[in-house]
């Protein structure tokens, strides 16, 4: 009985730890241009860095070209 109680407390502690990590995860936002996941409400400097990045700029140029082509 003691072994089962010890195992039960171990299992409930691990499930509580999992619940705690899920609540601490950051909320993500999807970039409409390039499809990257960004941290919502992130620092303006990091957001500006993403917007001026190569991947974001490249996808923006592709989208502009496709819209002109249509």
N, C-alpha and C positions, 0 to 999 in steps of 0.2 A: 504494500500500500504506500509506503514511504517513497519507494522508487517511482511509482506512478505519479504521486504528487509532485516529486521533483521534476519529472519529465513534463508534467502539465505546466508548471511554472516556467520552465525553460521555453516551452512552445508559446505561451502567452507573452513572454517578454520579447521573443523574436518578432511576433506579429505586431506588438506595440512599437518596436523599433522601425518596422517597415512602414507603419502608418505615419510615424513621425517624419521619415524621409520623404514620403509622398507629399506631405503638407509643406515641406521646405523647398520643393522644386519651384523653379522660377517660371513665371508665365511667359509664353512665347507668342510672337506675332509673325505672320508670314509677309515677306516683302512681295508686293504686287508686281514688281518689275522682274526680279530674278528668281523668286521662289525660295530664297534663303529664310531660315528661321532666325529671328532676332529676339533678344530679350526685351519684353515689353517694358516700357518706362525706363529704358537704359539711358546712360549719360549721353548728352548731346554730342560730345566729342566722338564717341563710339559710333553713333548713328551717322554722323557726318563722314566718318572714316568709311563706313559701309557704302554710303551713297557715292563717294568718289573712288571706290575700289574698282579694279579691273573687271571683275565678274559682273558687277551691277551695271557698269558702263557698257560692257559688251552686250549684255542682254537688252539694254535700253536701245542701243544702236540697231540691233536686230529687229526689235519691235517697231522702231521708227521706219526701217526699210520696208518691212512687210506691210505696214499701214499705207506707205506711199505707193507700193507696188499694186495694191488692190485698187 
